[in-house]
Amino acid sequence: MDKLVSYVRESFGEIVYKVTWPTFEELRKSTVLVLVASVVFAGVVFGMDKLLEEVLGTVYSF
């Protein structure tokens, strides 16, 4: 039980005093970056899907 209490205390101390949390502006920029990258990635996957649909549709029609 002593080890558990010690672990919790040390973890709390590390989170409070050693971790540097991002500012709101950094979080906002990161969020925008992730959203843009996700939309681009989804667009690429959508384009590949439509291209393969056309190619395979042509191949299967023979």
C-alpha positions as a printed Julia matrix, in Angstrom:
62×3 Matrix{Float64}:
   0.0    0.0     0.0
   2.93   2.34    0.72
   4.18   1.89   -2.83
   0.8    2.8    -4.26
   0.55   5.98   -2.17
   4.1    6.91   -3.1
   3.38   6.29   -6.78
   0.28   8.5    -6.7
   2.1   11.31   -4.88
   5.05  11.21   -7.26
   2.77  11.07  -10.3
   0.74  14.02   -9.07
   3.89  16.01   -8.31
   5.27  15.29  -11.77
   2.04  16.3   -13.5
   1.74  19.53  -11.49
   5.37  20.67  -11.4
   7.28  19.04  -14.28
   4.84  18.8   -17.17
   4.61  21.84  -19.42
   1.05  22.19  -20.63
   0.38  23.82  -24.0
  -1.17  27.26  -24.14
  -4.63  27.79  -25.58
  -3.1   29.24  -28.76
  -0.86  26.17  -29.21
  -3.87  23.9   -28.73
  -5.89  25.88  -31.26
  -3.12  25.71  -33.87
  -2.65  21.99  -33.31
  -6.38  21.38  -33.59
  -6.6   23.3   -36.87
  -3.61  21.39  -38.22
  -5.15  18.03  -37.32
  -8.5   19.0   -38.87
  -6.88  20.17  -42.11
  -4.7   17.05  -42.33
  -7.74  14.84  -41.69
  -9.74  16.53  -44.45
  -6.83  16.22  -46.89
  -6.31  12.57  -46.0
 -10.04  11.86  -46.38
  -9.98  13.58  -49.78
  -7.04  11.46  -50.94
  -8.73   8.26  -49.79
 -11.98   9.33  -51.48
 -10.13  10.07  -54.73
  -8.34   6.71  -54.65
 -11.64   4.95  -53.98
 -13.37   6.64  -56.92
 -10.39   5.98  -59.23
 -10.26   2.3   -58.3
 -14.04   2.06  -58.7
 -13.71   3.33  -62.28
 -10.73   1.13  -63.11
 -12.25  -2.03  -61.67
 -15.63  -1.23  -63.24
 -13.91  -1.02  -66.61
 -11.98  -4.25  -66.02
 -15.07  -6.15  -64.87
 -17.14  -4.94  -67.82
 -14.95  -6.9   -70.24
